[in-house]
Amino acid sequence: MMIDFAAGDSGTAPLTWGQRAIWETIERTEPDDHYFNFGRVLKVPGRRSPHDVAAALGALMERHGSLRTRTGDPVCQRLEAKGRLPVEVVAGDPDEVLAALAATRFDYAAEWPLRAAIVVDGGVATHVVLVFCHLAADGHGAEIALRDLRALLIKGGVAGPPAPRPLDLARWQAGPEGRRVAEAAAAHWESVHRRTPATMFATPGDAPETPPIRRVLLRSPALRLAAGAIALAARTSTSTVLLTATASLAGRFSGEDQCAILPIVANRFRRDTLGIVSTLSQEGLFTLETGGSLADLLRAAAPAAMRAYRSAYHDPADRARVVAEESRRRGEPVHPNCCFNDMRLADPGPAACTPADMGKALPETSLEWQLSQDKLNCRFCVHVTRDGVSLTADTRYLSRERMERYLYELEALLVETACR
């Protein structure tokens, strides 16, 4: 099925900071950049035909400019007013349909940055499957698109003003106010890089895999309970607890007294970015002295995390300049090669929990190896999701055995701290 859409706006602008950041990451990861594809499944409300759903998808494309924006040469964002979106109409498991749609890399210049399928049972549409190019949306942007698609299916429209456009955001970022924000962030990157290791996990190991990039997921209800209990005692968020514990152990496993790590930050704190479907998430720069107990580290980590979060809203060109200058000063490449991504859309918040509760949960811990590929733009990536905590790493620097040990020690650190 082909869906026609026609909006009233078009134009060309530079990439936004978020688009430029993910574009540079894509370039470092290709041809394995399908790694950054992600999707959502929406259960269709009521009984609607595939044509009803197709009409809602067309309206969604018209509402959100990022979904009809492709890259130009030289690299820029090119918003197009009209076009046709191919949509598969299939029967089957929506999760399997999502996996199939996400399995191949996008053609960034020629393909729309959204793939869609309508899952049917007989003549009734049961689910809509959306796969996003990361240039068009991040996790929060995808949720906005999903919310608007649901409104279009139920009400036939979306209330409120027109959606913000990445085109306009790029122009603001290039203007005087945007430059002031960028310069403050650049000063943070320069200051922190001056006093942190050039890189984490600098020493190659002796047990690389083929292909070298692997991911392992730790499913641990006990870890989740412990993070909530520690957050309650420390009066902070579970995300800060997990970032601090991750950095502390990363320093230990890397042999560094200080850890430099890049937390992925949503950057949705300005009014003009709250309702935008785009990729705003960028890396901040967080540093932590790794000695001492986790409870002690949290006292220093909370303000350091806030500084890191503010530094994430930055111009990648400024960051590249700062890194190049520091690399020249040191005579070696500077990059943490270590990142942390809390992908939960909302922090569950602090919560009381007893040692007995955590003890009962520990037998439910399990490990699952999930991914292998040739290239990644990092050496050590911790992701927090509703399913658990995963570690994606380059086994040339961290073996499979050490990856497993890292996650088990992360669980132990959190549970032991919570039980004190």
C-alpha positions, 0 to 999 in steps of 0.5 A: 500500500502507498500512502499519499501525504501533502503538507504546506511547508518545505525547506532546507536547513543545517542539521540540528545539534541532535541530528548532527550528533547521531549522524556522526555516530552513524558514520562511525558505525556503518555499515552496521548502522541499522543498530540505531533503528528502533520501533514502536507497536501501537494497538489499534483502538476499536475496529478499523480498516487498513484504509482508516489506519493509512489515513491516520498515518498520512496525517501523521506525516503531514503533522510532523516535518521530521518524518518527511525530512531526508538528508541532502548533499552536502549534509543538511536536512531537507523538508519535503511537502509531499510524497508517498509512504510505502506501508506493508499490510501483513498478518502475523506477530507485530514484534516479528514485523517490527524486527524485520522492518528494523533489520536493514539500514536506512537510505538517508537521502532517498528513503523516508525516515519512517517505515510502517506496517499495518498488521491485520486479522481478516479485514481488521487492522489490529496493530500499527508497527513504526520503525524510526530512523534515528535522524528523525526521532529519539525515544521521546520523539517516537512516543510523541508520534505514537501519542499523536497517531493514537489521537488521529485514530480515535478523534481524527485530529490532534488538538493544539498548535502545529508541531514544532519543526526541526527546521526552526530548531536548527535556525535557533541553535545557529542564532545568538541565543543558541550560541550562548548555550553552546559556548557554556556547554563547550566550556564544560567539555574543555574543563572536564577533558583537561582532568580525565583519562584520555580514554577508558578501557585503553588496554586491549584484552586477549579474548576478542570474539568474531564479530567483536561487538557483543551485548549481554542483558542482565534481568535483575528484579533485585537490582531494580529494587536496590536502585529504588531503595538507594535513591530513597536514602540518597534523595536522588533519582534511580537514574543518578544511582545507576549512572554512579554505580556504572561509572564506579565499576567502569573505573575499576574494570578499566584500571582508572582512579577517575571515570569519564563517561558519556550519559545520553541526555534527552535535552527536552527541557525547553518549551519549544522542544517538548512536543517535537518529533526529532532526535534531541538526545546527545551525550553529556560528559560526566566524571567521577573519582572512583574510590570510596563507597557508593553512598559516599560517591553519590554525594559528589555524583549528584551535582556532577550529573547535573553539570553533565546533563547541561553539557549534553545540549551542545554544538557537536562542532564545538565539541569536536574542536575541544577534543581536537585541541586536547588530543593535540595537547596530550599527543593522543586521541581523547574520547571516553569510549564509555557511555550510559543510556537510561532508556526508560522514558520516566524514572520510576523514582525512589521506593522503600524496599527491605533486604528480605525483598531483595533476597527473595528477588535475587534467584530471578536474576538471569543473563541473556546474550543478545547481539553481535556485530562488527562495528560500534562507535564505542567500547563500553555502553550500558543501557537501562531499559524496562527489561534490565541493564545491558552491556554492549562492549568491544570484546577486544577490550572487555572479554565476554567473561568480564562483561558477565562479571561486570553486570553481576558485580553491578548487581552485587554493588547495588544490593549490598549498598541498599542492604547496609 
